[in-house]
């Protein structure tokens, strides 16, 4: 009998692989999201960000143990449209809402902030944005672009204020910042 251990990926590589597979899965299930012949090979920015936004809550812990099921957007965007297509393709039961300007909906588990205004931190609500310096300005998770790659800036102080915590897997992938 062979007692050799199977090699395993470190946890951060597993998390990165999960996110990458989500993006590929999105395009495989929605051919309409594929790029036209005239565009560069690869995924569009909105597709990758929507895939990150879809998977990100799996690496966040809510104090009551819930799973994120209500995603809110504070403005219409290509990311929101792509996110809706992803949820539909997965036959997910998640709900998606477009917030009124200035609204602080407390029923949102995850809120994607597209505007310049972060607003007040609501307990048990994950704030995510692709706006530059979002995490440094008090947001929780910022999706960043570094060439063709998407990175994460995570503000641990803001997560704690919102009564949320990030998994060690997520923190291994992220740049941890301290902000207002």
C-alpha positions as CSV (number, residue, x, y, z in Angstrom):
1,X,0.0,0.0,0.0
2,X,1.4,3.4,-1.0
3,X,1.3,5.9,1.9
4,X,2.5,8.9,0.0
5,X,0.5,12.1,0.6
6,X,-1.0,13.7,-2.4
7,X,0.4,17.2,-3.1
8,X,-2.0,20.0,-2.4
9,X,-2.1,23.6,-3.4
10,X,-1.5,26.2,-0.7
11,X,-4.8,27.7,0.4
12,X,-4.1,31.1,-1.3
13,X,-3.5,29.3,-4.6
14,X,-6.7,27.4,-4.1
15,X,-8.7,30.6,-3.5
16,X,-7.1,32.2,-6.6
17,X,-7.9,29.1,-8.7
18,X,-11.5,29.3,-7.5
19,X,-11.9,32.9,-8.6
20,X,-10.2,32.2,-12.0
21,X,-12.5,29.2,-12.6
22,X,-15.5,31.4,-11.8
23,X,-14.5,33.8,-14.5
24,X,-14.0,31.0,-17.0
25,X,-17.3,29.4,-15.9
26,X,-19.1,32.7,-16.4
27,X,-17.9,32.9,-20.0
28,X,-18.6,29.3,-20.7
29,X,-22.2,29.6,-19.5
30,X,-22.9,33.0,-21.2
31,X,-21.5,33.1,-24.8
32,X,-23.0,36.6,-25.1
33,X,-20.3,37.8,-22.7
34,X,-17.5,36.6,-24.9
35,X,-15.5,39.4,-26.5
36,X,-15.9,40.2,-30.2
37,X,-13.3,39.2,-32.7
38,X,-11.9,42.8,-32.8
39,X,-11.1,42.9,-29.1
40,X,-7.9,41.7,-27.3
41,X,-7.9,38.1,-26.1
42,X,-8.8,37.8,-22.4
43,X,-11.6,38.8,-20.2
44,X,-13.2,42.3,-20.0
45,X,-12.6,44.1,-16.8
46,X,-16.3,44.0,-15.8
47,X,-16.4,40.3,-16.3
48,X,-13.5,39.7,-14.0
49,X,-14.8,42.1,-11.4
50,X,-18.2,40.6,-11.4
51,X,-16.7,37.1,-10.9
52,X,-14.7,38.5,-8.0
53,X,-17.8,40.1,-6.5
54,X,-19.7,36.9,-6.8
55,X,-17.1,34.8,-5.1
56,X,-15.8,37.3,-2.6
57,X,-18.5,36.8,0.1
58,X,-17.4,33.1,0.5
59,X,-14.2,34.5,2.1
60,X,-16.0,36.9,4.5
61,X,-17.5,35.8,7.8
62,X,-20.7,37.5,9.1
63,X,-21.3,37.3,12.9
64,X,-24.6,35.5,12.5
65,X,-23.1,32.9,10.1
66,X,-25.3,33.9,7.2
67,X,-24.3,33.6,3.5
68,X,-24.5,36.7,1.3
69,X,-27.7,36.6,-0.7
70,X,-28.6,40.2,-1.3
71,X,-26.3,42.2,-3.5
72,X,-26.9,46.0,-4.0
73,X,-25.4,48.4,-6.4
74,X,-25.5,52.2,-5.9
75,X,-25.5,52.8,-9.7
76,X,-26.1,51.0,-12.9
77,X,-22.8,49.8,-14.5
78,X,-21.3,47.2,-16.7
79,X,-20.3,45.3,-13.6
80,X,-23.9,45.2,-12.3
81,X,-25.2,43.9,-15.7
82,X,-22.5,41.3,-15.9
83,X,-23.1,40.3,-12.3
84,X,-26.9,39.8,-13.1
85,X,-26.0,37.5,-16.0
86,X,-23.7,35.5,-13.8
87,X,-26.3,35.0,-11.1
88,X,-28.9,34.0,-13.7
89,X,-26.4,31.6,-15.4
90,X,-25.7,29.9,-12.0
91,X,-29.4,29.7,-11.2
92,X,-28.5,31.4,-7.9
93,X,-31.2,32.6,-5.6
94,X,-29.3,35.8,-4.8
95,X,-31.2,39.1,-5.2
96,X,-29.8,42.1,-6.8
97,X,-31.0,45.7,-6.1
98,X,-30.2,49.1,-7.5
99,X,-30.2,51.6,-4.6
100,X,-31.7,55.0,-4.7
101,X,-29.1,57.8,-4.7
102,X,-27.9,58.3,-1.1
103,X,-29.8,55.2,0.2
104,X,-28.1,53.1,2.9
105,X,-30.2,49.9,2.5
106,X,-29.6,47.8,5.6
107,X,-30.9,44.6,4.0
108,X,-27.9,44.4,1.6
109,X,-25.3,41.8,2.5
110,X,-22.9,43.1,-0.1
111,X,-23.0,46.7,-1.6
112,X,-20.9,47.6,-4.6
113,X,-20.1,51.3,-4.4
114,X,-19.6,52.8,-7.8
115,X,-19.8,56.4,-6.7
116,X,-17.3,58.6,-4.9
117,X,-19.3,58.5,-1.7
118,X,-18.8,55.6,0.6
119,X,-21.5,56.6,3.1
120,X,-21.6,55.3,6.7
121,X,-20.5,51.7,7.5
122,X,-23.6,49.6,8.1
123,X,-23.1,46.6,10.4
124,X,-23.1,43.3,8.6
125,X,-22.8,44.9,5.1
126,X,-19.7,44.3,3.0
127,X,-18.7,47.4,1.0
128,X,-16.8,46.7,-2.2
129,X,-15.7,49.0,-5.0
130,X,-13.3,49.3,-7.9
131,X,-12.8,53.0,-7.1
132,X,-9.2,54.0,-6.6
133,X,-8.2,54.5,-2.9
134,X,-11.6,53.0,-1.8
135,X,-10.0,50.9,0.9
136,X,-7.7,53.7,2.1
137,X,-10.7,56.1,2.3
138,X,-12.6,53.8,4.6
139,X,-14.2,51.2,2.3
140,X,-13.8,47.5,3.1
141,X,-12.6,45.8,-0.1
142,X,-11.2,47.5,-3.2
143,X,-10.8,45.7,-6.5
144,X,-7.6,47.0,-8.2
145,X,-6.2,46.6,-11.6
146,X,-2.5,45.8,-12.1
147,X,-2.0,45.4,-15.8
148,X,-4.3,42.5,-16.8
149,X,-4.7,41.3,-13.2
150,X,-7.3,42.2,-10.6
151,X,-6.0,42.6,-7.0
152,X,-7.6,43.3,-3.7
153,X,-7.0,46.0,-1.1
154,X,-8.6,45.0,2.2
155,X,-9.2,47.5,5.0
156,X,-9.3,45.4,8.2
157,X,-10.4,48.3,10.4
158,X,-13.5,49.0,8.2
159,X,-14.3,45.3,8.2
160,X,-14.2,45.2,12.0
161,X,-16.3,48.3,12.2
162,X,-18.9,46.6,10.0
163,X,-18.7,43.5,12.3
164,X,-17.2,41.3,9.5
165,X,-14.0,39.4,9.2
166,X,-12.0,38.2,6.2
167,X,-10.7,34.6,6.0
168,X,-7.0,34.0,6.1
169,X,-7.2,32.7,2.5
170,X,-8.5,36.1,1.3
171,X,-5.9,38.0,3.3
172,X,-3.1,36.0,1.7
173,X,-4.2,37.3,-1.7
174,X,-4.8,40.8,-0.6
175,X,-2.9,44.0,0.2
176,X,-4.0,44.9,3.7
177,X,-4.4,48.6,4.3
178,X,-5.3,50.7,7.3
179,X,-7.7,53.6,6.5
180,X,-10.0,56.1,8.0
